[in-house]
Amino acid sequence: MQPWLWLLLAALRGILAFQQAPTLVQVLSHQIGSLPCQMKSFSSNARLYWLRLHQDPSNGSYYDVLAYWDSGKKTTIYNAGVTKEKLTLSQDMTKPTLNITNVTPADSGIYSCMTIGSPKLTFGKSILLNVVDVLPTTVQPTRKTTKKKMCRFPNPVTQKGPTCSLITLSLLVAGILVLLVSLGVSMRLYCLRRRARLHFMKQFHK
């Protein structure tokens, strides 16, 4: 690798904190991990680099170049220790993708793409590759079943004994009977008084 590129990667340490939150990509072990380069625009003449973030407790975090696509020569240049059997770069600059074959948990980490123009340096959004043995299942939210409200009619109250209307009718009949009895007694007394008066007057005129 060119010495100026090592200096450039060393300078990238200061801007790691300003990177956006990485996009999570989960892949099963021994499968192919496809990492898309999320960049707003690409230059047809610029070189496209693929980097991996390393966490070093002594030297801090830094990016290491895995490979880059030379659009002028239409070829992929691999860094030392990286083989084309492990990594392949897509040749379509409209949708550049890094493919990692037969992924293992050791391949888990943060990857990013980068283009070097003249003099513009552009980074794509970081990608967090997570290699797992089993993909997590999403828990389906439980749906609450709404019960339909049924209209309930009040149960008729069964009354024990006579109803109010029957009691009222009985009182009315009793009152009428009392009036009739009273009227009969009054007429009887009136007749007796009249007879007694007539008898007294006949005795007085004799």
N, CA, C and O of each residue as an XYZ file, in Angstrom:
824
protein
N       0.839     -1.196      0.000
C       0.000      0.000      0.000
C       0.871      1.242      0.000
O       1.929      1.256      0.630
N       0.439      2.294     -0.703
C       1.217      3.520     -0.803
C       1.356      4.188      0.561
O       0.419      4.158      1.359
N       2.529      4.798      0.842
C       2.719      5.455      2.151
C       1.741      6.586      2.385
O       1.310      6.803      3.518
N       1.369      7.337      1.298
C       0.444      8.452      1.507
C      -0.928      7.961      1.944
O      -1.665      8.671      2.629
N      -1.264      6.725      1.537
C      -2.571      6.200      1.937
C      -2.568      5.837      3.422
O      -3.582      5.990      4.103
N      -1.423      5.355      3.925
C      -1.328      5.082      5.347
C      -1.457      6.373      6.154
O      -2.095      6.390      7.207
N      -0.849      7.453      5.658
C      -0.983      8.746      6.343
C      -2.433      9.222      6.323
O      -2.929      9.796      7.293
N      -3.093      8.977      5.211
C      -4.492      9.386      5.107
C      -5.368      8.624      6.092
O      -6.241      9.199      6.742
N      -5.118      7.312      6.192
C      -5.900      6.500      7.129
C      -5.620      6.894      8.569
O      -6.514      6.837      9.414
N      -4.394      7.291      8.853
C      -4.087      7.760     10.204
C      -4.828      9.051     10.515
O      -5.256      9.271     11.648
N      -4.978      9.901      9.508
C      -5.696     11.160      9.724
C      -7.186     10.934      9.927
O      -7.883     11.794     10.465
N      -7.671      9.777      9.496
C      -9.098      9.501      9.642
C      -9.489      9.231     11.079
O     -10.678      9.263     11.395
N      -8.552      8.970     11.952
C      -8.877      8.691     13.338
C      -9.599      9.866     13.989
O     -10.481      9.673     14.825
N      -9.233     11.051     13.613
C      -9.833     12.231     14.231
C     -11.263     12.496     13.812
O     -11.958     13.271     14.470
N     -11.723     11.874     12.733
C     -13.075     12.147     12.260
C     -14.007     10.952     12.482
O     -15.148     10.969     12.020
N     -13.534      9.915     13.185
C     -14.376      8.738     13.419
C     -15.580      9.092     14.277
O     -16.663      8.532     14.104
N     -15.387     10.027     15.205
C     -16.489     10.379     16.106
C     -17.621     11.088     15.382
O     -18.733     11.163     15.905
N     -17.360     11.614     14.179
C     -18.373     12.358     13.443
C     -19.123     11.479     12.439
O     -19.962     11.978     11.689
N     -18.834     10.194     12.416
C     -19.527      9.292     11.511
C     -20.942      9.041     12.011
O     -21.205      9.075     13.213
N     -21.831      8.794     11.089
C     -23.212      8.505     11.454
C     -23.318      7.111     12.055
O     -22.411      6.288     11.929
N     -24.454      6.864     12.715
C     -24.688      5.534     13.282
C     -24.729      4.512     12.154
O     -25.399      4.741     11.147
N     -24.029      3.393     12.297
C     -23.949      2.415     11.200
C     -25.274      1.702     10.966
O     -26.099      1.568     11.870
N     -25.456      1.246      9.726
C     -26.612      0.448      9.356
C     -26.348     -1.013      9.689
O     -25.306     -1.558      9.323
N     -27.289     -1.650     10.384
C     -27.105     -3.031     10.819
C     -27.467     -3.998      9.696
O     -28.534     -3.901      9.089
N     -26.543     -4.944      9.430
C     -26.777     -6.024      8.471
C     -26.458     -7.334      9.179
O     -25.322     -7.557      9.597
N     -27.454     -8.197      9.313
C     -27.267     -9.485      9.978
C     -27.245    -10.608      8.942
O     -28.104    -10.682      8.063
N     -26.260    -11.466      9.062
C     -26.064    -12.557      8.099
C     -25.802    -13.839      8.875
O     -25.128    -13.824      9.904
N     -26.340    -14.949      8.373
C     -26.080    -16.247      8.981
C     -24.653    -16.706      8.686
O     -24.072    -16.349      7.662
N     -24.104    -17.495      9.593
C     -22.749    -18.020      9.412
C     -22.669    -18.867      8.150
O     -23.608    -19.578      7.793
N     -21.505    -18.769      7.474
C     -21.197    -19.538      6.255
C     -22.074    -19.122      5.064
O     -22.211    -19.868      4.095
N     -22.661    -17.931      5.149
C     -23.410    -17.387      4.025
C     -22.624    -16.222      3.414
O     -21.521    -15.915      3.865
N     -23.182    -15.583      2.403
C     -22.534    -14.438      1.752
C     -23.109    -13.152      2.353
O     -24.320    -12.933      2.355
N     -22.218    -12.321      2.856
C     -22.623    -11.020      3.379
C     -22.455     -9.947      2.327
O     -21.334     -9.665      1.903
N     -23.571     -9.335      1.892
C     -23.534     -8.282      0.873
C     -23.710     -6.936      1.555
O     -24.738     -6.668      2.178
N     -22.695     -6.095      1.427
C     -22.704     -4.776      2.062
C     -22.770     -3.712      0.979
O     -21.803     -3.535      0.239
N     -23.897     -2.991      0.863
C     -24.006     -1.954     -0.164
C     -23.298     -0.676      0.269
O     -23.297     -0.317      1.447
N     -22.708     -0.013     -0.684
C     -22.062      1.273     -0.416
C     -23.121      2.365     -0.471
O     -23.646      2.677     -1.540
N     -23.429      2.938      0.673
C     -24.464      3.962      0.776
C     -23.822      5.340      0.677
O     -23.413      5.943      1.669
N     -23.754      5.806     -0.557
C     -23.155      7.104     -0.835
C     -24.071      7.865     -1.791
O     -24.678      7.271     -2.683
N     -24.167      9.183     -1.601
C     -25.098      9.973     -2.394
C     -24.746      9.959     -3.880
O     -25.623      9.808     -4.730
N     -23.483     10.115     -4.183
C     -23.081     10.170     -5.594
C     -21.710      9.516     -5.755
O     -20.897      9.484     -4.831
N     -21.486      8.999     -6.956
C     -20.221      8.346     -7.272
C     -19.619      8.992     -8.516
O     -20.318      9.390     -9.448
N     -18.311      9.075     -8.488
C     -17.602      9.567     -9.659
C     -17.099      8.375    -10.466
O     -16.533      7.434     -9.908
N     -17.303      8.417    -11.754
C     -16.905      7.285    -12.599
C     -15.392      7.108    -12.663
O     -14.901      6.015    -12.946
N     -14.652      8.192    -12.399
C     -13.186      8.109    -12.462
C     -12.534      7.906    -11.104
O     -11.333      7.648    -11.022
N     -13.327      8.023    -10.026
C     -12.747      7.924     -8.687
C     -12.557      6.463     -8.291
O     -13.285      5.584     -8.753
N     -11.584      6.218     -7.442
C     -11.372      4.883     -6.904
C     -12.302      4.665     -5.712
O     -12.485      5.550     -4.876
N     -12.882      3.472     -5.655
C     -13.796      3.128     -4.564
C     -13.082      2.176     -3.610
O     -12.740      1.054     -3.983
N     -12.859      2.629     -2.379
C     -12.169      1.846     -1.367
C     -13.185      1.241     -0.385
O     -14.204      1.851     -0.061
N     -12.880      0.048      0.066
C     -13.650     -0.585      1.128
C     -12.757     -0.707      2.354
O     -11.652     -1.246      2.284
N     -13.257     -0.194      3.490
C     -12.480     -0.126      4.724
C     -13.182     -0.919      5.831
O     -14.389     -1.157      5.792
N     -12.387     -1.309      6.801
C     -12.930     -1.956      7.999
C     -12.366     -1.277      9.229
O     -11.171     -0.993      9.305
N     -13.237     -1.020     10.192
C     -12.824     -0.344     11.418
C     -12.242     -1.358     12.391
O     -12.848     -2.394     12.666
N     -11.071     -1.051     12.903
C     -10.413     -1.903     13.889
C     -10.386     -1.173     15.228
O     -10.160      0.035     15.295
N     -10.620     -1.933     16.280
C     -10.568     -1.394     17.637
C      -9.280     -1.877     18.299
O      -9.125     -3.058     18.609
N      -8.375     -0.947     18.503
C      -7.087     -1.286     19.115
C      -6.991     -0.544     20.446
O      -6.937      0.686     20.453
N      -6.968     -1.269     21.587
C      -6.921     -0.571     22.884
C      -5.719      0.340     23.036
O      -5.801      1.354     23.730
N      -4.595     -0.001     22.396
C      -3.377      0.801     22.565
C      -3.325      1.979     21.593
O      -2.952      3.089     21.973
N      -3.701      1.729     20.334
C      -3.618      2.789     19.327
C      -4.958      3.453     19.013
O      -5.008      4.387     18.212
N      -6.053      2.981     19.637
C      -7.357      3.565     19.360
C      -7.993      2.928     18.132
O      -7.565      1.867     17.676
N      -9.014      3.585     17.605
C      -9.739      3.061     16.445
C      -9.119      3.589     15.152
O      -8.694      4.742     15.071
N      -9.078      2.714     14.143
C      -8.562      3.130     12.849
C      -9.157      2.238     11.769
O      -9.581      1.113     12.033
N      -9.180      2.762     10.554
C      -9.682      2.015      9.403
C      -8.517      1.331      8.689
O      -7.420      1.878      8.571
N      -8.798      0.117      8.219
C      -7.814     -0.626      7.436
C      -8.415     -0.881      6.057
O      -9.573     -1.285      5.946
N      -7.637     -0.649      5.016
C      -8.117     -0.846      3.643
C      -8.130     -2.332      3.328
O      -7.126     -3.026      3.490
N      -9.305     -2.816      2.867
C      -9.415     -4.216      2.456
C      -9.104     -4.375      0.978
O      -8.309     -5.231      0.590
N      -9.732     -3.549      0.158
C      -9.533     -3.607     -1.296
C     -10.135     -2.339     -1.898
O     -10.879     -1.615     -1.236
N      -9.802     -2.086     -3.161
C     -10.414     -0.954     -3.850
C     -10.584     -1.307     -5.323
O      -9.872     -2.138     -5.888
N     -11.567     -0.631     -5.914
C     -11.887     -0.842     -7.316
C     -11.279      0.274     -8.147
O     -11.588      1.447     -7.937
N     -10.409     -0.085     -9.096
C      -9.772      0.888     -9.981
C     -10.621      0.965    -11.248
O     -10.567      0.080    -12.102
N     -11.412      2.049    -11.356
C     -12.315      2.173    -12.501
C     -11.554      2.371    -13.808
O     -12.039      2.002    -14.877
N     -10.357      2.956    -13.720
C      -9.580      3.163    -14.940
C      -9.073      1.848    -15.518
O      -9.147      1.628    -16.727
N      -8.567      0.989    -14.668
C      -8.045     -0.302    -15.110
C      -9.091     -1.417    -15.083
O      -8.840     -2.529    -15.547
N     -10.282     -1.099    -14.527
C     -11.370     -2.070    -14.438
C     -10.911     -3.337    -13.711
O     -11.133     -4.454    -14.179
N     -10.276     -3.140    -12.571
C      -9.771     -4.274    -11.807
C      -9.861     -3.972    -10.317
O      -9.992     -2.818     -9.911
N      -9.789     -5.021     -9.514
C      -9.845     -4.902     -8.064
C      -8.457     -5.142     -7.490
O      -7.815     -6.143     -7.807
N      -7.995     -4.226     -6.648
C      -6.699     -4.334     -5.997
C      -6.941     -4.725     -4.535
O      -7.650     -4.034     -3.803
N      -6.340     -5.842     -4.128
C      -6.542     -6.342     -2.768
C      -5.353     -5.986     -1.891
O      -4.211     -5.953     -2.347
N      -5.644     -5.721     -0.627
C      -4.591     -5.456      0.343
C      -3.958     -6.779      0.779
O      -4.498     -7.857      0.530
N      -2.820     -6.672      1.424
C      -2.117     -7.877      1.869
C      -2.971     -8.632      2.878
O      -3.532     -8.038      3.799
N      -3.065     -9.941      2.698
C      -3.855    -10.774      3.602
C      -5.295    -10.932      3.185
O      -6.047    -11.655      3.839
N      -5.707    -10.274      2.108
C      -7.083    -10.365      1.622
C      -7.062    -11.055      0.266
O      -6.267    -10.694     -0.602
N      -7.910    -12.023      0.082
C      -7.954    -12.769     -1.174
C      -9.283    -12.532     -1.881
O     -10.285    -12.181     -1.259
N      -9.265    -12.734     -3.199
C     -10.480    -12.561     -3.976
C     -11.485    -13.675     -3.716
O     -12.664    -13.524     -4.034
N     -11.037    -14.797     -3.140
C     -11.976    -15.847     -2.761
C     -12.834    -15.410     -1.563
O     -13.954    -15.886     -1.380
N     -12.284    -14.500     -0.758
C     -13.010    -14.034      0.424
C     -13.827    -12.787      0.118
O     -14.973    -12.664      0.551
N     -13.239    -11.872     -0.624
C     -13.912    -10.601     -0.921
C     -14.053    -10.419     -2.426
O     -13.138    -10.714     -3.195
N     -15.205     -9.932     -2.821
C     -15.416     -9.545     -4.219
C     -16.114     -8.199     -4.236
O     -16.990     -7.933     -3.413
N     -15.725     -7.354     -5.174
C     -16.315     -6.027     -5.331
C     -17.115     -6.003     -6.625
O     -16.641     -6.443     -7.672
N     -18.323     -5.487     -6.539
C     -19.139     -5.393     -7.748
C     -18.555     -4.338     -8.677
O     -18.020     -3.325     -8.226
N     -18.663     -4.585     -9.974
C     -18.116     -3.660    -10.962
C     -19.130     -2.606    -11.396
O     -18.812     -1.735    -12.205
N     -20.345     -2.682    -10.865
C     -21.384     -1.699    -11.193
C     -21.247     -0.511    -10.251
O     -21.567     -0.621     -9.068
N     -20.776      0.624    -10.762
C     -20.557      1.801     -9.932
C     -21.866      2.485     -9.541
O     -21.870      3.352     -8.666
N     -22.982      2.104    -10.181
C     -24.263      2.677     -9.764
C     -24.746      2.043     -8.461
O     -25.462      2.674     -7.683
N     -24.343      0.770     -8.227
C     -24.712      0.074     -6.987
C     -23.495     -0.710     -6.480
O     -23.509     -1.941     -6.506
N     -22.457     -0.031     -6.026
C     -21.267     -0.749     -5.563
C     -21.563     -1.562     -4.306
O     -22.213     -1.078     -3.379
N     -21.082     -2.798     -4.286
C     -21.359     -3.715     -3.182
C     -20.105     -4.505     -2.850
O     -19.355     -4.906     -3.740
N     -19.887     -4.723     -1.560
C     -18.814     -5.587     -1.086
C     -19.433     -6.914     -0.668
O     -20.304     -6.949      0.200
N     -18.989     -8.001     -1.279
C     -19.495     -9.333     -0.973
C     -18.431    -10.115     -0.222
O     -17.302    -10.260     -0.691
N     -18.805    -10.620      0.954
C     -17.900    -11.416      1.785
C     -18.437    -12.841      1.807
O     -19.534    -13.081      2.311
N     -17.680    -13.780      1.269
C     -18.121    -15.174      1.179
C     -17.771    -15.942      2.442
O     -16.769    -15.674      3.104
N     -18.638    -16.916      2.757
C     -18.421    -17.820      3.886
C     -18.090    -17.039      5.166
O     -17.036    -17.223      5.775
N     -19.021    -16.168      5.546
C     -18.780    -15.293      6.697
C     -18.742    -16.098      7.989
O     -19.416    -17.120      8.125
N     -17.954    -15.625      8.919
C     -17.837    -16.205     10.253
C     -17.971    -15.078     11.270
O     -17.917    -13.906     10.896
N     -18.145    -15.411     12.560
C     -18.219    -14.344     13.567
C     -17.008    -13.426     13.568
O     -17.105    -12.280     14.005
N     -15.857    -13.916     13.081
C     -14.671    -13.050     13.023
C     -14.824    -11.935     12.000
O     -14.115    -10.931     12.067
N     -15.754    -12.101     11.043
C     -15.985    -11.054     10.038
C     -16.910     -9.959     10.541
O     -17.098     -8.950      9.862
N     -17.488    -10.141     11.715
C     -18.375     -9.124     12.270
C     -17.580     -7.856     12.559
O     -16.453     -7.915     13.049
N     -18.172     -6.729     12.255
C     -17.511     -5.450     12.486
C     -18.147     -4.349     11.668
O     -19.193     -4.539     11.047
N     -17.502     -3.192     11.676
C     -18.001     -2.013     10.973
C     -17.201     -1.828      9.689
O     -15.971     -1.780      9.702
N     -17.934     -1.726      8.576
C     -17.332     -1.536      7.258
C     -17.826     -0.214      6.683
O     -18.886      0.292      7.052
N     -17.028      0.327      5.770
C     -17.411      1.584      5.127
C     -16.727      1.680      3.776
O     -15.648      1.127      3.560
N     -17.379      2.392      2.878
C     -16.786      2.646      1.563
C     -16.318      4.094      1.497
O     -16.782      4.952      2.248
N     -15.387      4.343      0.580
C     -14.791      5.680      0.486
C     -14.313      5.906     -0.944
O     -13.787      4.994     -1.582
N     -14.498      7.114     -1.436
C     -13.964      7.495     -2.743
C     -12.998      8.656     -2.556
O     -13.232      9.554     -1.747
N     -11.924      8.622     -3.308
C     -10.928      9.692     -3.277
C     -10.938     10.363     -4.634
O     -10.543      9.778     -5.642
N     -11.401     11.615     -4.638
C     -11.425     12.388     -5.867
C     -10.275     13.367     -5.900
O      -9.244     13.150     -5.264
N     -10.445     14.403     -6.614
C      -9.398     15.414     -6.733
C     -10.017     16.793     -6.471
O     -10.545     17.417     -7.391
N      -9.956     17.274     -5.206
C      -9.302     16.671     -4.033
C     -10.329     16.139     -3.042
O     -10.001     15.944     -1.872
N     -11.540     15.904     -3.470
C     -12.630     15.579     -2.563
C     -12.507     14.161     -2.026
O     -12.188     13.223     -2.757
N     -12.771     14.028     -0.709
C     -12.768     12.736     -0.037
C     -14.177     12.501      0.494
O     -14.682     13.285      1.298
N     -14.817     11.408      0.038
C     -16.208     11.155      0.377
C     -16.332      9.803      1.043
O     -15.807      8.801      0.556
N     -17.044      9.785      2.178
C     -17.310      8.557      2.904
C     -18.764      8.141      2.709
O     -19.663      8.981      2.665
N     -18.981      6.838      2.594
C     -20.332      6.306      2.623
C     -20.750      6.016      4.052
O     -19.928      6.055      4.967
N     -22.025      5.727      4.243
C     -22.502      5.425      5.585
C     -21.950      4.085      6.056
O     -21.913      3.111      5.304
N     -21.525      4.057      7.306
C     -20.929      2.840      7.859
C     -21.968      1.732      7.966
O     -23.159      1.996      8.133
N     -21.502      0.489      7.866
C     -22.364     -0.689      7.937
C     -21.831     -1.607      9.030
O     -20.652     -1.962      9.030
N     -22.699     -1.989      9.955
C     -22.327     -2.914     11.023
C     -22.750     -4.316     10.612
O     -23.941     -4.627     10.577
N     -21.761     -5.171     10.298
C     -22.023     -6.558      9.929
C     -22.034     -7.414     11.191
O     -21.073     -7.440     11.960
N     -23.153     -8.113     11.377
C     -23.304     -8.984     12.541
C     -23.569    -10.404     12.045
O     -24.631    -10.692     11.494
N     -22.596    -11.282     12.247
C     -22.714    -12.678     11.810
C     -23.264    -13.497     12.969
O     -22.674    -13.523     14.049
N     -24.380    -14.159     12.751
C     -25.053    -14.922     13.806
C     -25.322    -16.335     13.300
O     -25.320    -16.595     12.096
N     -25.550    -17.233     14.244
C     -25.902    -18.617     13.894
C     -27.394    -18.759     13.595
O     -27.799    -19.574     12.766
N     -28.203    -17.953     14.287
C     -29.657    -17.984     14.089
C     -30.139    -16.547     14.033
O     -29.794    -15.736     14.892
N     -30.942    -16.231     13.016
C     -31.482    -14.896     12.898
C     -32.555    -14.685     13.963
O     -33.387    -15.566     14.180
N     -32.547    -13.536     14.626
C     -33.577    -13.290     15.654
C     -34.945    -13.140     15.009
O     -35.089    -12.572     13.927
N     -35.928    -13.659     15.696
C     -37.308    -13.551     15.217
C     -37.962    -12.356     15.874
O     -37.769    -12.088     17.060
N     -38.736    -11.648     15.080
C     -39.451    -10.487     15.596
C     -40.724    -10.952     16.281
O     -41.489    -11.747     15.735
N     -40.936    -10.446     17.477
C     -42.128    -10.802     18.246
C     -43.310    -10.019     17.710
O     -43.304     -8.789     17.664
N     -44.326    -10.770     17.307
C     -45.528    -10.121     16.804
C     -46.299     -9.522     17.960
O     -46.517    -10.188     18.973
N     -46.716     -8.268     17.822
C     -47.494     -7.655     18.914
C     -48.852     -8.329     19.062
O     -49.525     -8.654     18.083
N     -49.226     -8.526     20.316
C     -50.518     -9.147     20.596
C     -51.630     -8.141     20.334
O     -51.584     -6.988     20.762
N     -52.622     -8.628     19.616
C     -53.755     -7.769     19.304
C     -54.835     -7.953     20.352
O     -55.209     -9.072     20.704
N     -55.311     -6.856     20.827
C     -56.374     -6.881     21.808
C     -57.722     -7.032     21.099
O     -58.078     -6.237     20.228
N     -58.457     -8.065     21.491
C     -59.771     -8.288     20.898
C     -60.791     -7.467     21.667
O     -60.956     -7.612     22.878
N     -61.456     -6.616     20.938
C     -62.467     -5.761     21.540
C     -63.801     -6.492     21.546
O     -64.300     -6.907     20.500
N     -64.358     -6.642     22.710
C     -65.637     -7.303     22.838
C     -66.761     -6.322     22.521
O     -66.767     -5.180     22.981
N     -67.706     -6.801     21.724
C     -68.850     -5.971     21.384
C     -69.765     -5.851     22.595
O     -70.090     -6.830     23.268
N     -70.157     -4.634     22.837
C     -71.044     -4.383     23.948
C     -72.472     -4.752     23.554
O     -72.993     -4.274     22.546
N     -73.091     -5.600     24.355
C     -74.457     -6.019     24.126
C     -75.389     -5.171     24.970
O     -75.139     -4.899     26.145
N     -76.459     -4.771     24.333
C     -77.453     -3.976     25.052
C     -78.261     -4.910     25.948
O     -78.884     -5.853     25.460
N     -78.253     -4.662     27.215
C     -78.987     -5.466     28.166
C     -80.220     -4.717     28.642
O     -80.145     -3.577     29.101
N     -81.332     -5.376     28.523
C     -82.585     -4.782     28.982
C     -82.801     -5.178     30.437
O     -82.487     -6.300     30.833
N     -83.333     -4.263     31.227
C     -83.558     -4.585     32.645
C     -84.606     -5.669     32.794
O     -85.645     -5.669     32.134
N     -84.295     -6.585     33.681
C     -85.244     -7.667     33.944
C     -86.444     -7.137     34.708
O     -86.288     -6.374     35.661
N     -87.625     -7.531     34.301
C     -88.816     -7.058     35.037
C     -88.816     -7.603     36.451
O     -88.573     -8.788     36.677
N     -89.094     -6.715     37.405
C     -89.091     -7.085     38.814
C     -90.423     -7.741     39.144
O     -91.494     -7.155     38.985
N     -90.315     -8.947     39.596
C     -91.535     -9.660     40.001
C     -91.902     -9.244     41.410
O     -91.145     -9.458     42.358
N     -93.070     -8.648     41.531
C     -93.529     -8.169     42.830
C     -94.334     -9.241     43.527
O     -95.180     -9.903     42.925
N     -94.064     -9.395     44.769
C     -94.808    -10.328     45.594
C     -96.030     -9.617     46.188
O     -95.936     -8.467     46.617
N     -97.164    -10.301     46.210
C     -98.376     -9.717     46.765
C     -99.110     -8.895     45.731
O     -98.723     -8.916     44.563
N    -100.131     -8.185     46.097
C    -100.952     -7.392     45.166
C    -100.180     -6.220     44.617
O     -99.327     -5.638     45.287
N    -100.495     -5.892     43.397
C     -99.853     -4.741     42.777
C    -100.457     -3.451     43.277
O    -101.474     -3.442     43.971
N     -99.787     -2.327     42.897
C    -100.254     -1.013     43.354
C    -101.636     -0.687     42.799
O    -102.475     -0.115     43.494
N    -101.865     -1.058     41.532
C    -103.171     -0.734     40.927
C    -104.301     -1.494     41.603
O    -105.404     -0.969     41.758
N    -104.026     -2.744     42.007
C    -105.068     -3.535     42.687
C    -105.371     -2.965     44.056
O    -106.527     -2.928     44.479
N    -104.330     -2.519     44.754
C    -104.551     -1.923     46.080
C    -105.366     -0.638     45.962
O    -106.274     -0.387     46.754
N    -105.025      0.169     44.960
C    -105.766      1.421     44.763
C    -107.237      1.151     44.453
O    -108.129      1.819     44.977
N    -107.474      0.160     43.591
C    -108.862     -0.193     43.248
C    -109.628     -0.703     44.468
O    -110.808     -0.396     44.635
N    -108.960     -1.477     45.315
C    -109.615     -1.994     46.518
C    -109.978     -0.869     47.470
O    -111.060     -0.853     48.057
N    -109.031      0.093     47.615
C    -109.326      1.245     48.490
C    -110.480      2.072     47.940
O    -111.311      2.580     48.693
N    -110.517      2.200     46.602
C    -111.603      2.972     46.007
C    -112.966      2.300     46.233
O    -113.947      2.963     46.572
N    -113.010      1.001     46.043
C    -114.260      0.262     46.270
C    -114.675      0.336     47.736
O    -115.855      0.508     48.038
N    -113.709      0.207     48.651
C    -114.027      0.295     50.082
C    -114.570      1.664     50.444
O    -115.491      1.786     51.252
N    -113.989      2.701     49.836
C    -114.476      4.051     50.104
C    -115.911      4.243     49.624
O    -116.736      4.861     50.298
N    -116.187      3.693     48.435
C    -117.552      3.812     47.897
C    -118.539      3.082     48.796
O    -119.639      3.572     49.051
N    -118.144      1.920     49.268
C    -119.022      1.171     50.166
C    -119.271      1.926     51.457
O    -120.393      1.957     51.962
N    -118.209      2.540     51.994
C    -118.376      3.329     53.226
C    -119.329      4.489     52.988
O    -120.162      4.785     53.845
N    -119.224      5.160     51.830
C    -120.129      6.268     51.517
C    -121.580      5.791     51.387
O    -122.514      6.442     51.855
N    -121.736      4.638     50.738
C    -123.100      4.116     50.577
C    -123.714      3.740     51.927
O    -124.889      3.999     52.189
N    -122.892      3.125     52.773
C    -123.389      2.778     54.110
C    -123.753      4.027     54.905
O    -124.789      4.082     55.567
N    -122.879      5.027     54.825
C    -123.128      6.275     55.539
C    -124.396      6.953     55.018
O    -125.190      7.491     55.790
N    -124.570      6.917     53.687
C    -125.760      7.522     53.096
C    -127.022      6.778     53.532
O    -128.050      7.394     53.812
N    -126.933      5.449     53.586
C    -128.090      4.663     54.037
C    -128.434      4.949     55.470
O    -129.609      5.093     55.809
N    -127.428      5.036     56.327
C    -127.664      5.330     57.748
C    -128.265      6.714     57.906
O    -129.174      6.911     58.712
N    -127.754      7.688     57.126
C    -128.276      9.045     57.223
C    -129.744      9.096     56.795
O    -130.562      9.748     57.445
N    -130.075      8.406     55.698
C    -131.467      8.395     55.252
C    -132.362      7.695     56.282
O    -133.492      8.128     56.506
N    -131.879      6.635     56.900
C    -132.654      5.937     57.914
C    -132.915      6.832     59.090
O    -134.038      6.867     59.594
N    -131.918      7.558     59.546
C    -132.088      8.474     60.670
C    -133.048      9.620     60.313
O    -133.860     10.046     61.135
N    -132.938     10.102     59.083
C    -133.828     11.183     58.643
C    -135.288     10.715     58.655
O    -136.181     11.452     59.074
N    -135.514      9.509     58.201
C    -136.895      8.990     58.185
C    -137.427      8.806     59.604
O    -138.585      9.111     59.890
N    -136.559      8.300     60.495
C    -137.001      8.117     61.865
C    -137.318      9.451     62.534
O    -138.290      9.558     63.281
N    -136.522     10.437     62.275
C    -136.778     11.754     62.867
C    -138.077     12.352     62.308
O    -138.854     12.969     63.037
N    -138.289     12.159     61.023
C    -139.519     12.722     60.449
C    -140.758     12.018     61.011
O    -141.762     12.665     61.312
N    -140.685     10.741     61.145
C    -141.824     10.030     61.733
C    -142.071     10.463     63.179
O    -143.207     10.634     63.621
N    -140.957     10.632     63.894
C    -141.115     11.054     65.298
C    -141.715     12.461     65.358
O    -142.512     12.756     66.248
N    -141.347     13.305     64.443
C    -141.878     14.674     64.421
C    -143.358     14.659     64.069
O    -144.153     15.354     64.702
N    -143.725     13.888     63.085
C    -145.156     13.828     62.711
C    -145.987     13.243     63.860
O    -147.087     13.720     64.141
N    -145.461     12.220     64.515
C    -146.172     11.634     65.643
C    -146.329     12.641     66.770
O    -147.373     12.683     67.420
N    -145.309     13.451     67.009
C    -145.394     14.458     68.073
C    -146.414     15.524     67.715
O    -147.167     15.967     68.583
N    -146.457     15.948     66.458
C    -147.421     16.979     66.054
C    -148.835     16.449     66.144
O    -149.722     17.207     66.539
N    -149.103     15.222     65.811
C    -150.442     14.642     65.931
C    -150.851     14.592     67.385
O    -152.010     14.856     67.705
N    -149.951     14.266     68.258
C    -150.266     14.232     69.697
C    -150.521     15.638     70.235
O    -151.324     15.800     71.154
N    -149.869     16.640     69.695
C    -150.021     18.021     70.191
C    -151.355     18.612     69.763
O    -151.945     19.378     70.526
N    -151.854     18.291     68.578
C    -153.125     18.881     68.096
C    -154.344     18.155     68.621
O    -155.445     18.672     68.432
N    -154.255     17.072     69.226
C    -155.422     16.421     69.824
C    -155.916     17.191     71.004
O    -156.894     16.793     71.636
